[in-house]
Every structure is written in structure tokens, then in C-alpha cells.
């Protein structure tokens, strides 16, 4: 499962998900 972490959530949540084996991206990392 892939996760998109919304802008109102911290980037650290995305990092935590990635560190725990999940595929996550933060909305800041999306192309404009």
C-alpha cells in the first residue's frame, strides 16, 4: 500500500512510515 501524507501532517510522519517499511510520500515531494 502507498501512503500520501497530506500537507497539514508533519514530514516526520512520512519518514516514520518509510523507516517502518511503508511506501510513503509527502505532498511537498509531489511535482508541481
DACOR-V769357 format. One line per field, one symbol per residue. ss: DSSP state (~ for helix, > for strand, _ for the rest). psi: psi as a letter, one per 30 degrees, with the letter a starting at -180 (. if undefined). burial: + if it has 24 or more other C-alpha atoms within 12 Angstrom, else -. A space follows every 50 residues. Layout:
ss = ???
psi = ???
burial = ???
//
This chain:
ss = _>>>>_____~~~~~~~~~___>>>>~~~___
psi = kkkjjlfflkffeeeeeefggljkklfffkk.
burial = ---++--------+---------+++------
//
